[in-house]
Amino acid sequence: MRNIVLFGPPGAGKGTQSQKLIDKYGFVHLSTGDLLRAEIAAGTKLGLEAKELMDKGILVPDEVVIGMINNKIKANPDAKGFIFDGFPRTVAQAAALDKMIADNQMKINGMIALVVDEEELTKRLLIRGQTSGRVDDQNEALIRNRVQEYNNKTAPVADFYNQQSKYHAINGIGEIEDIFSQISNLIDTF
Ligand code: AMP
């Protein structure tokens, strides 16, 4: 079993690469963004509360996403491995994930960070906003907010994994297939 954290700012390509990794390795995909959007679509109370924050580009509270991930790990006891996408986004989430993983006799094999600069991210997200229907992709100020949340709260998560010698950076600008083969090569060493 291999468990991977796919890391990077919004628009770095985590979703695209996750899909390809699922096809290749059969991982169970755990994207907190997708899980939250499913709650919104289902009209749950949690979804309604999360939507207010998401539409402003602000992170939802740690306990909300930690609870969701815990449920999904428990619901997939036979998984070949998990790919965590958009989680953990704070150091508190990373610490909680380590605990949940250990409680289930599992470990995180590595964190793979897709590195993309802010100008490129903004450009990509605005293009995605034309088709994704996501409010948070459609407005430049909101996108900058999300990148700022990333810089303030999420970037320190890289140090958390670096201290465990699990941090691996990959240039997220280039051909999707090239980036995918670099990620795959790395995973094959885990
Ligand atoms: P994403 O689809 O990963 O870009 O997430 C969209 C939005 O969902 C983010 O801007 C946050 O408001 C919220 N969100 C997703 N994952 C998390 C997380 N791990 N912690 C806090 N908020 C999250």
Boltz pocket constraint, residues with backbone or C-beta under 6 A from the ligand:
constraints:
  - pocket:
      binder: B
      contacts: [[A, 10], [A, 32], [A, 33], [A, 34], [A, 36], [A, 50], [A, 53], [A, 54], [A, 55], [A, 57], [A, 58], [A, 59], [A, 60], [A, 61], [A, 62], [A, 65], [A, 85], [A, 86], [A, 87], [A, 88], [A, 89], [A, 90], [A, 93], [A, 136], [A, 146]]
      max_distance: 6.0
